[in-house]
Amino acid sequence: MHPIEHLRYVARARGADPVSLVLETAAALGGLSHEPAGIVLAVRRIVQRHPTVGQLWWLCSHALGANDPFEAIRRCEEQIETDSTVKTLRDALPQDATVCIVGWPTATLNAIARRADLKIFIVESNGDGDAAVERLQRMDIDATLVQHEFLSQVISQSDVVVIEALATGASDVLCSGGSYSAAAIAYCQQKLVWLVTACGTRLPESLWIGMLVDVRAEIENPVDVVPVSLFAQVISPSGISLDVTTSLAAECPPTTELLRRSAM
């Protein structure tokens, strides 16, 4: 496939998980090595098409901010593929725990998939909850779909609520729709609320603000902006931290060139 067609395919993709999108985008951008000037327009269009995927902003920011964008892209691929967040979360979840999650959180589902001892409540979010339940049940995981009217009841039965970031700023987190309610109820019920920030989700403030402008214009994919004060700890590639603010330090340069908009 021609690199430009590959990029158009990625830009139009809907429903893919963030890691797959990053790896596909990296492969497509790598194909532009013979015409590197095309990267600027390509990365702007990618984040414009996928405004809620923080890991794409991270990848594109590194590509634009590097002297050698293709070497930067290769490093990003390696970091995504060796991200330890899934293993850290898998090991951190207590034995035989009841865990509440929201929607289709990629890293969290990958962590849970090898923990047959867990009981999982999955809160419906944007049509993703049912598919997540089916995936876990096929792996013999005890998973139940939860509608929002039962949220308080389910959280009272949970040992921990795990919320996964689509992206973060310095003090707020972009998450799947319904995450704010789940985190707030759990906080009020004095339940543990963990934040998962996989590799590439933590953005500098300039890109975070730019992302929120695009996100608020995106009405087809409802998301929540959740204050970090609701979380007890953060699980990231660096491990587990109780210092939630420091744990949200940016992972990419503030490449404001990414915020300029190009014709679609």
C-alpha positions as CSV (number, residue, x, y, z in Angstrom):
1,M,0.0,0.0,0.0
2,H,1.3,3.5,-0.9
3,P,2.2,5.5,2.3
4,I,-0.4,8.2,1.5
5,E,-3.2,5.6,1.1
6,H,-2.0,3.9,4.3
7,L,-2.3,7.3,6.1
8,R,-5.7,7.9,4.7
9,Y,-6.7,4.4,5.9
10,V,-5.5,5.2,9.5
11,A,-7.1,8.6,9.5
12,R,-10.5,7.1,8.6
13,A,-10.2,4.2,11.0
14,R,-12.9,4.0,13.7
15,G,-13.1,1.7,16.7
16,A,-9.5,0.6,16.7
17,D,-7.6,0.6,20.0
18,P,-5.0,3.3,20.6
19,V,-2.0,1.0,20.5
20,S,-3.0,-0.4,17.1
21,L,-3.6,3.1,15.8
22,V,-0.2,4.2,16.9
23,L,1.6,1.3,15.4
24,E,-0.3,1.6,12.1
25,T,0.4,5.4,12.0
26,A,4.1,4.8,12.7
27,A,4.3,2.3,9.9
28,A,2.5,4.7,7.5
29,L,4.7,7.7,8.5
30,G,7.8,5.6,8.1
31,G,6.9,5.1,4.4
32,L,7.3,8.8,3.8
33,S,11.1,8.6,4.2
34,H,11.5,9.5,0.5
35,E,9.4,12.6,0.9
36,P,9.9,13.8,4.6
37,A,8.2,17.2,4.0
38,G,4.9,15.3,3.8
39,I,5.1,14.4,7.5
40,V,4.0,17.8,8.7
41,L,0.7,17.7,6.9
42,A,0.2,14.0,7.6
43,V,0.5,14.3,11.4
44,R,-1.8,17.3,11.6
45,R,-4.5,15.4,9.8
46,I,-4.0,12.3,11.9
47,V,-4.6,14.1,15.2
48,Q,-7.4,16.1,13.7
49,R,-9.1,12.8,12.7
50,H,-8.4,11.2,16.1
51,P,-8.6,14.0,18.7
52,T,-9.2,11.8,21.7
53,V,-6.2,9.4,21.2
54,G,-3.4,10.9,23.3
55,Q,-0.9,8.3,22.1
56,L,-1.3,9.6,18.5
57,W,-0.6,13.2,19.7
58,W,2.5,11.8,21.5
59,L,3.8,10.0,18.4
60,C,3.1,13.0,16.1
61,S,4.7,15.4,18.5
62,H,7.9,13.4,18.7
63,A,7.9,13.1,14.9
64,L,7.6,16.9,14.4
65,G,10.0,17.8,17.2
66,A,12.9,15.6,16.2
67,N,15.8,16.4,13.9
68,D,15.3,12.9,12.5
69,P,11.6,12.2,12.5
70,F,11.9,8.6,11.3
71,E,14.3,7.7,14.1
72,A,11.9,9.4,16.6
73,I,9.0,7.3,15.1
74,R,11.1,4.1,15.5
75,R,11.8,4.9,19.2
76,C,8.1,5.5,19.8
77,E,7.3,2.2,18.3
78,E,9.8,0.5,20.6
79,Q,8.4,2.3,23.7
80,I,4.8,1.3,22.9
81,E,5.8,-2.3,22.2
82,T,7.8,-2.6,25.5
83,D,5.4,-0.7,27.7
84,S,5.3,-2.3,31.1
85,T,2.0,-0.7,32.3
86,V,-0.1,-3.8,31.5
87,K,2.2,-6.1,33.6
88,T,2.4,-3.6,36.5
89,L,-1.4,-3.4,36.6
90,R,-1.9,-7.1,36.3
91,D,0.5,-7.7,39.3
92,A,-1.0,-4.9,41.4
93,L,-4.6,-6.1,41.3
94,P,-5.4,-8.0,44.6
95,Q,-6.1,-11.7,44.5
96,D,-9.9,-12.5,43.9
97,A,-10.7,-8.8,43.7
98,T,-13.9,-7.3,42.3
99,V,-12.9,-4.7,39.8
100,C,-15.0,-2.0,38.1
101,I,-13.8,-0.6,34.7
102,V,-15.4,1.6,32.1
103,G,-15.9,0.9,28.4
104,W,-13.0,-0.7,26.5
105,P,-9.8,0.4,28.2
106,T,-7.1,-1.4,26.2
107,A,-4.3,-1.7,28.7
108,T,-6.6,-2.6,31.5
109,L,-8.4,-5.4,29.5
110,N,-5.0,-6.8,28.5
111,A,-4.0,-6.9,32.2
112,I,-7.3,-8.5,33.3
113,A,-7.3,-11.1,30.5
114,R,-4.8,-13.3,32.4
115,R,-6.4,-12.9,35.8
116,A,-9.1,-15.6,36.0
117,D,-9.5,-15.0,39.7
118,L,-11.0,-11.5,39.2
119,K,-14.6,-10.5,39.0
120,I,-15.1,-7.7,36.6
121,F,-17.9,-5.1,36.3
122,I,-17.7,-3.2,33.0
123,V,-19.7,0.1,32.8
124,E,-21.3,0.7,29.4
125,S,-19.6,3.6,27.5
126,N,-20.3,4.6,23.9
127,G,-21.3,1.0,23.0
128,D,-18.0,-0.5,24.0
129,G,-19.0,-2.2,27.2
130,D,-20.8,-5.2,25.6
131,A,-17.9,-6.0,23.4
132,A,-15.5,-5.8,26.3
133,V,-17.6,-8.2,28.3
134,E,-17.8,-10.7,25.4
135,R,-14.0,-10.6,25.0
136,L,-13.4,-11.4,28.6
137,Q,-16.1,-14.1,28.8
138,R,-14.4,-15.8,25.9
139,M,-11.3,-16.0,28.1
140,D,-13.3,-17.5,31.0
141,I,-13.2,-14.2,33.0
142,D,-16.2,-13.4,35.2
143,A,-17.4,-10.2,33.5
144,T,-20.7,-8.4,33.8
145,L,-22.1,-5.4,31.8
146,V,-23.3,-2.6,34.0
147,Q,-25.7,0.2,33.0
148,H,-25.3,3.6,34.6
149,E,-28.4,3.4,36.8
150,F,-26.7,0.5,38.7
151,L,-23.3,2.3,39.0
152,S,-23.5,3.2,42.7
153,Q,-24.7,-0.3,43.6
154,V,-21.9,-2.0,41.6
155,I,-19.1,0.2,42.9
156,S,-20.2,-0.5,46.5
157,Q,-19.5,-4.2,45.7
158,S,-16.1,-3.4,44.1
159,D,-12.7,-3.5,45.7
160,V,-11.1,-1.1,43.2
161,V,-12.2,1.1,40.3
162,V,-9.7,1.3,37.5
163,I,-10.0,4.2,35.1
164,E,-7.7,4.3,32.0
165,A,-6.6,7.6,30.5
166,L,-7.0,8.4,26.8
167,A,-4.7,11.4,27.5
168,T,-3.7,13.6,30.5
169,G,-2.8,17.1,31.2
170,A,-1.0,18.3,34.3
171,S,-4.1,18.0,36.6
172,D,-6.9,16.5,34.5
173,V,-7.4,13.3,32.6
174,L,-9.4,12.5,29.4
175,C,-11.3,9.2,29.8
176,S,-14.1,7.3,28.2
177,G,-17.6,8.7,28.8
178,G,-18.9,7.6,32.2
179,S,-15.5,7.5,33.9
180,Y,-16.1,10.8,35.8
181,S,-19.3,9.3,37.4
182,A,-17.5,6.1,38.3
183,A,-14.5,7.8,39.8
184,A,-16.6,10.3,41.7
185,I,-19.0,7.7,43.2
186,A,-16.0,5.5,44.2
187,Y,-14.3,8.5,45.8
188,C,-17.4,9.3,47.8
189,Q,-17.8,5.7,48.8
190,Q,-14.1,5.7,49.9
191,K,-13.2,3.0,47.4
192,L,-9.8,2.7,45.7
193,V,-9.7,4.6,42.4
194,W,-6.6,3.8,40.2
195,L,-5.6,5.7,37.1
196,V,-3.8,3.9,34.3
197,T,-1.7,6.0,32.1
198,A,-0.1,3.8,29.4
199,C,2.9,4.9,27.4
200,G,2.3,8.0,25.4
201,T,-0.8,9.3,27.1
202,R,0.8,12.1,29.1
203,L,0.9,15.4,27.2
204,P,2.4,18.8,27.8
205,E,-0.1,21.5,28.7
206,S,0.0,23.3,25.3
207,L,-1.0,20.1,23.5
208,W,-3.5,19.1,26.2
209,I,-5.3,22.4,25.8
210,G,-5.2,22.1,22.0
211,M,-6.6,18.5,22.3
212,L,-9.5,19.7,24.5
213,V,-10.5,22.3,21.9
214,D,-10.8,19.5,19.3
215,V,-12.4,17.0,21.7
216,R,-15.2,19.5,22.7
217,A,-16.0,19.9,19.0
218,E,-16.2,16.1,18.6
219,I,-19.8,15.2,19.5
220,E,-19.8,11.6,18.1
221,N,-17.5,10.2,20.8
222,P,-18.5,11.4,24.3
223,V,-15.6,11.5,26.8
224,D,-15.1,12.8,30.3
225,V,-12.4,15.2,31.7
226,V,-11.7,13.9,35.2
227,P,-9.7,15.8,37.9
228,V,-6.7,13.9,39.0
229,S,-7.7,14.6,42.7
230,L,-10.2,11.7,42.5
231,F,-7.4,9.1,42.0
232,A,-5.5,7.3,44.8
233,Q,-2.6,6.2,42.6
234,V,-1.3,6.2,39.1
235,I,0.0,3.1,37.2
236,S,2.3,3.9,34.3
237,P,5.4,2.6,32.6
238,S,7.4,3.9,35.5
239,G,5.5,1.7,38.0
240,I,3.0,2.7,40.7
241,S,3.0,6.2,42.2
242,L,0.9,7.7,45.0
243,D,2.1,11.1,43.8
244,V,-0.6,11.5,41.2
245,T,0.4,15.0,40.0
246,T,4.1,14.2,39.4
247,S,3.1,11.0,37.6
248,L,1.4,13.1,34.9
249,A,4.6,14.7,33.7
250,A,4.6,15.1,29.9
251,E,6.2,12.4,27.8
252,C,6.7,14.5,24.6
253,P,7.8,17.9,23.5
254,P,5.2,20.8,23.3
255,T,5.3,20.8,19.5
256,T,2.8,23.6,18.9
257,E,3.2,23.2,15.1
258,L,0.9,20.2,15.6
259,L,-2.0,22.5,16.6
260,R,-2.1,24.3,13.2
261,R,-5.0,23.0,11.1
262,S,-4.8,21.9,7.5
263,A,-7.6,21.3,5.0
264,M,-9.0,17.8,5.3
